[in-house]
Amino acid sequence: MKRTFVYATAVIACGCTADSSQRPPVQDAALEYPDTRRGDQVDVYHGERVADPYRWLETDSAETRRWIETQNALAQPWLEAIPAREKIKQRLTELWNYERYGVPVKRGGRYFYLRNDGLQNQSVLYVADALDASPRVLLDPNTLSEDGTIALGEFAPSPDGKLLAYSLSDGGTDWRTWRVREVATGRDLPDELRFIKFAEVAWTADSRSVYYARYPTHPDGTGDDSRQREVYRHVLGAAVSDDPLIYKVTDHPTRNPYPIVTEDGRYLVIFMYDGSQQTGLYYQRLARDGSPTGEMVRLFDTFDASYSFIAEIDDVFYVYTNKDAPNGQVIAAPTRPDAGKDRRIVLPEGRFALSDVSIVGGRLIAQYMQDAHSVVRVLNLDGQQLYEVELPGLGQATGFQGDVADAETFFAYTDFLTPSSIWRLDVAAGKTSLFRESDVRADLSAYLTEQVFYTSKDGARVPMFITRRRDLQNDGQAPTMLYGYGGFNIALLPAFSVPALVWLEMGGVYAVANLRGGSEYGEQWHAAGAKLRKQNVFDDFIAAAEFLIERKYTSTPKLAIHGRSNGGLLVGAVITQRPELFGAALPAVGVLDMLRYHTANANARQWSTDYGLSENQAEFRAQLAYSPVHNVRSGGCYPPTLVTTADRDDRVAPWHSYKFTAELQRAQSCPNPVLLRVETRAGHGAGKPVWMQIEDFADQWAFVAKALAMEVAGD
């Protein structure tokens, strides 16, 4: 496999428009959509009446289930009848069949890592007693269900490497059940921890107990994620029902605790989360047996920025924060009660955004983002740079975890044309060596990636990656898939994707826009796309589309847009604001009702740091202006749209997609199809088996191929 990564730069202010008459001709008569009852629900927000006729779709009623069945009964045969679908599915299957690895975790001299032989529905966890020793299977989740929908969630080896705590997810749910397995024998202990979401367990130094955060339960014994989680301690072999409560939040209605135990076992650290930029750090000393002793100390309790624990060395906490440093910095905070004045900046804010920091081998490993690609620097604990890690290209590097005393660490590298490879870093020497490499059965030398910069509506300079054939002629005829996210301080760095490669092989251009709302340029970039400024994200995406058209990569009849979760909101918002600009739309598991998103569960309410809350008048006005469900206009002509979600999505409730589909189908005045496909035994996306991912992308790419009048070989 030959890897090619080329950068070009361009800056343009684009004010072009697109004529809806330039869309490809519709090939079918208008679809007959299922009847969807409109209720008379009206809510009053700050004196304004807002209709919510499809409120009933939020309930798991027999009527809702029948409605879902009728939507699937319309969409599935229609999608399966597309001539290109089987060819696309076949190629997805062929290309997905390549060996891939996860980043190793080292504990007690053993190495734990994930491996997938290609088409295994779930990756298998292996363990090796030395880096060059033959690995053996420790846990194979593929044996746990016939359809591959029971997934390994997280895993945490004990400090001595003799035990493995691991979680399982059933059918795509975010709920996790944690078990403990003996590494030597593969035997599970009787211990079982339940009612856990979005949090790992934390081992004590003696490998005999764990701290964990679980949600309270309903009277019927199910988890209640409408309330805040609480921290407990479980000693192996003890009855879980007797686990002592260690900490619960009593002074704030939305903050949630996450437990961490320092490497030396002397501190329990509580990471307090109240949104991505509203976090705190508390700690409590631990006795030799891992039990808490003394009072809980609130080390950082202002919740005015992000504070993340990195490591503790000799009673000094190393902490990442963007307080007074939008690009991030590292500070050292002694734990003495009177040590506030002795806090010092170890790694000051730099020109580029600091995305992650670890301490391995007594050195800081700082991961930066430079124009949306990774730069990794290694420094001493005084903040003096020792060297820059040599990366294979201008892509994305992740990992670099380990213990403070470890001599080695591992990282994964990927870009749009390079499948993830695993590398070992000798921390003292600064030398990298290849540990595992993946190779797909495709000639990637025919493609290149370029980075361009374009100007958004308000003058902001926004980067975008464009991956395409080397011999592309810019004549406006290339089918183009534009992908975006733009939220929650999450950056879109280069990453390899089988569906993207299949799209390239179909003759397409694949573009990824680094919108505001992400973390590509630090907290200022994130804040510029949040709350009252959320519209900037949509303006950035629209400007990206206009740039692609202006520069003749594509044209409206050949331009599709795709986004998931917050990116599903992105797609929903821009097709309601500029329906004439796009040739097809794929909003997946999207947040689409902005006035009620926070009512689904307690986790959703914490998204208010990006979205705001409709209880706040100014934020309500901003939300109402872009909320996709509330901005569908009757009689409009919307692009061909395939809405996808899953019935077990307990992160972004599927009723967002139901309500948006109902509004679009009722409003659509032209024959462009609006379809809803609801996956069963699936959730938001984590742990989705390979066969289901292939079916999902076969549906989406086939839908777009038909909408854009693409010719796919083998049709």
Stockholm file with secondary structure:
# STOCKHOLM 1.0

chainA/1-715         MKRTFVYATAVIACGCTADSSQRPPVQDAALEYPDTRRGDQVDVYHGERVADPYRWLETDSAETRRWIETQNALAQPWLEAIPAREKIKQRLTELWNYERYGVPVKRGGRYFYLRNDGLQNQSVLYVADALDASPRVLLDPNTLSEDGTIALGEFAPSPDGKLLAYSLSDGGTDWRTWRVREVATGRDLPDELRFIKFAEVAWTADSRSVYYARYPTHPDGTGDDSRQREVYRHVLGAAVSDDPLIYKVTDHPTRNPYPIVTEDGRYLVIFMYDGSQQTGLYYQRLARDGSPTGEMVRLFDTFDASYSFIAEIDDVFYVYTNKDAPNGQVIAAPTRPDAGKDRRIVLPEGRFALSDVSIVGGRLIAQYMQDAHSVVRVLNLDGQQLYEVELPGLGQATGFQGDVADAETFFAYTDFLTPSSIWRLDVAAGKTSLFRESDVRADLSAYLTEQVFYTSKDGARVPMFITRRRDLQNDGQAPTMLYGYGGFNIALLPAFSVPALVWLEMGGVYAVANLRGGSEYGEQWHAAGAKLRKQNVFDDFIAAAEFLIERKYTSTPKLAIHGRSNGGLLVGAVITQRPELFGAALPAVGVLDMLRYHTANANARQWSTDYGLSENQAEFRAQLAYSPVHNVRSGGCYPPTLVTTADRDDRVAPWHSYKFTAELQRAQSCPNPVLLRVETRAGHGAGKPVWMQIEDFADQWAFVAKALAMEVAGD
#=GR chainA/1-715 SS CCCCCCCCCCCCBCCCCCCGGGSCCCCSCCCCCCCCCCCCCEEEETTEEEECTTGGGGSCCHHHHHHHHHHHHHHHHHHHTCTHHHHHHHHHHHHHCSCEECCCEEETTEEEEEEECSSCSSCEEEEESSTTSCCEEEECGGGSCTTSCEEEEEEEECTTSSEEEEEEEETTCSCEEEEEEETTTCCEEEEEEEEECSCCCEECTTSSEEEEEECCBCTTSCBCTTSCCEEEEEETTSCGGGCCEEECCCSCSSCEEEEEECTTSCEEEEEEESSTTCEEEEEEEECTTSCEEEEEEEEECCCSSCEEEEEEETTEEEEEECTTCTTCEEEEEECSTTGGGGCEEEECCCSSEEEEEEEETTEEEEEEEETTEEEEEEECTTSCEEEECCCSSSSEEEECCCCTTCSEEEEEEEETTEEEEEEEEETTTTEEEEEECCCCSSCGGGEEEEEEEEECTTSCEEEEEEEEETTCCCSSCSCEEEECCCCTTCCCCCCCCHHHHHHHHTTCEEEEECCTTSSTTCHHHHHTTSGGGTHHHHHHHHHHHHHHHHTTSCCGGGEEEEEETHHHHHHHHHHHHCGGGCSEEEEESCCCCTTTGGGSCHHHHTTHHHHCCTTSHHHHHHHHHHCGGGCCCTTCCCCCEEEEEETTCSSSCTHHHHHHHHHHHHHCCSSCCEEEEEESSCCSSTTCCHHHHHHHHHHHHHHHHHHTTCCCTTC
#=GC SS_cons         CCCCCCCCCCCCBCCCCCCGGGSCCCCSCCCCCCCCCCCCCEEEETTEEEECTTGGGGSCCHHHHHHHHHHHHHHHHHHHTCTHHHHHHHHHHHHHCSCEECCCEEETTEEEEEEECSSCSSCEEEEESSTTSCCEEEECGGGSCTTSCEEEEEEEECTTSSEEEEEEEETTCSCEEEEEEETTTCCEEEEEEEEECSCCCEECTTSSEEEEEECCBCTTSCBCTTSCCEEEEEETTSCGGGCCEEECCCSCSSCEEEEEECTTSCEEEEEEESSTTCEEEEEEEECTTSCEEEEEEEEECCCSSCEEEEEEETTEEEEEECTTCTTCEEEEEECSTTGGGGCEEEECCCSSEEEEEEEETTEEEEEEEETTEEEEEEECTTSCEEEECCCSSSSEEEECCCCTTCSEEEEEEEETTEEEEEEEEETTTTEEEEEECCCCSSCGGGEEEEEEEEECTTSCEEEEEEEEETTCCCSSCSCEEEECCCCTTCCCCCCCCHHHHHHHHTTCEEEEECCTTSSTTCHHHHHTTSGGGTHHHHHHHHHHHHHHHHTTSCCGGGEEEEEETHHHHHHHHHHHHCGGGCSEEEEESCCCCTTTGGGSCHHHHTTHHHHCCTTSHHHHHHHHHHCGGGCCCTTCCCCCEEEEEETTCSSSCTHHHHHHHHHHHHHCCSSCCEEEEEESSCCSSTTCCHHHHHHHHHHHHHHHHHHTTCCCTTC
//
